Amino acid sequence: VSYVLIVGLVLINVVIAVLLDEFLSTVAAEKAAVRLEAERRQKDKMGTVKSPLEPLLESLINFYTKDDLSNRINIMFQMLDTDESQSLSCAELNIGLRKLNLRPPIHLSADDFEVITEGHTICNADMEIDSQ
């Protein structure tokens, strides 16, 4: 009788250990799958950037009225205008964009700045974007 009892206790412990091991393996696999899916979504999101300013523009998308949009643009301009000159050069724009800590980060080349300013046609005489 004692032999049957000892074997039963040992077998129960073995079965519990095997079940626990399988459970922990499954949980680890689920966590890895969730992490990979999140990384894939992040890569997909980053891969769909069509304009260098798209992360910045996403913060302006959800406006309610024309005045609300205008207010948001003015606030954004003030945040980017690091020297408070009421105008933005390409270098100043890049400094302001770095301070915003956008994801993905934005860095504008001289060519990007030229495209954004429509061949510098919307720039002032100093080749800067005015606040108007």
N, C-alpha and C positions, 0 to 999 in steps of 0.2 A: 504494500500500500504506500509506503514512504517513497519507493522508487517511482511510482506513477505520479505522485505529488511533486517530486523534484523535477522530473522530466517535463511535467505540465508547466511549472513555473519558468523553467528555462525556455521552453518553446514560446510561451507568452511573451517573454522578454525579447526573444529573437524576432517574433512577428511585429512587436511594437517598434523595435529598432528599424526593421525594414520599412515599415509604413512611414515612420518619421523621416527616414532618409529620402524616400520617394517624395514626400510632402515638401521637404526642404529643397530638393532638386527642382521640383515643379515651380515653387515660388521663385527661385533664382532664375529659372528660364522665363517666367512671366515678366519679372523685372527687367531682364535683358531685352525682351521683345518690346516692352513699353518704351525703354530708353532708345532702342534703335528706331522705333516708329517716330518718336519725338525728334530725333536727329534727322530722319528722312524728311519730316515735315518742315523743319527749319531749313534744310538744304533746298527743298522745293520752293519755299518762300523766297529764299535768297536768290534762287535761280530765275525767278520771275520778275526781277527788277528790270523795268523797261527804261527808266530814266534815273540819272544819278541822284535826283532830288526826291525820288519816290518815298523813301522813309520819312522825309520831312513833310511831304504833302499829305501823307496819311493822317497826320495830326490835324489837318485842316478840312478833312473830308466831311466830318459830321457837324456841319453848321446848320442853324435853324432859319436864319434870315440873312438877307443881304448885308445888313448892318453887323450881324454876328460874324459873318465871314470877314468883312472889312476889319472889324475889331481884332479878330484872330491874326490876320495878316499883319496888322500894325504891331501887335504884341510880338509876333515872331520877328519882324524887322528890328524892333528895339532890342530883342535878345541877341540878334546876329550883329548888330551895330556896336561892336566892342569899344570903339573910340568915341561914340556918341556924336558923330559928325553928320548924322542924317543921310549918309550915303555909304554904300558898300563896294569895296574893291574886291577883286578875286581873292587876294590874300586875306583880307579881313573877313570875307565870307567863310573861307576855310577855317579860320580861327574860331569864329562863332559856331560853325557846325561841329567842330571838335568839342566845344564846351557843352553842346546839347547832349552828348553821349548817345547818339542814335544807333540803333542796331538794324541793319548793318551800318557801320560808320560811313560817312560821306566825305569824299575828298574830290574837289572839282579841279580839273586841269584847266589850263588856259583855253583849250579848245571847248571844253564843257561850258566855261563861262561865256565864250563867244556865242555858242549855240543858245544858251539861256537868255542872253541879252540880244538875241536876234541880230548877230553880227555887230554888236555894240551900238545898234541904232537906238536902243532905249537908255544908253549911258549918257552921262553928262560929259563935259569937256575933259574931265580928269579920268575918263573911262570907268566911272563908278555908277552904280545904280542909286538913284535918288529915292527918297522915301515916298514921293508922289507916285 
